Amino acid sequence: MTVDRTPAAVAPTPSAADQVPPADGQPPTGDGPPAAGGGRPPEDRRHRNRRRWLTAIVIVLLIGIPAGYLVISAEQSRDSGRDKQVESSATGLRPTRPSRMKQRVFEVPIPHGATRVRYFETSNWKTSRLYVQFDVTSARLDGFLSELGTSRSALEDGSVTITPRDRRTVGWNFDLPGHHWAGVRHVQQDPRPSQDVVVDLTDPGFPRVYVVSTTTP
């Protein structure tokens, strides 16, 4: 058996003259040494302009969005204050039940099932007042007075604890003949509100309650 002992052909090593340098502006290819500066090509004008535009947009968003929220918040606050001013400048009792928040702030827990509920609110830099009237059953009157922090036994016959000024504010008249009035003043330490309560007991089964709750902010 004959063995071919002819040596394998060896690829010639290219000379320096045979190596062609890359064209200007093109990254080197093959296994040649990296270009100076880590091999990163210079940024062209198109990429530079796009980067500047993106930077400008980000800056505008960072400044504009918070400013927009501030404008919206200020407008909502202004509208809220305007609504409050309209409500406080209205005349006469409003034929509706005050919100639960108002009842909590002024500590006037209107009983469930009360009818003919009316209220009016005034406020200034010094004091705020909530005027409330409602009809209620005798049993629920006891519950209301108890929750308020007083009792039916504290009611004083013939006493009208609501001041003439407060009466004029909402047009209450406690000088009507033939009515059985009883009142109590429930005083609390600031900043908790105090209440002046007058009850019309002319119909003992269905008394009418008048309350002025005053708080000092």
Disulfide bonds with the S-S distance in Angstrom:
none
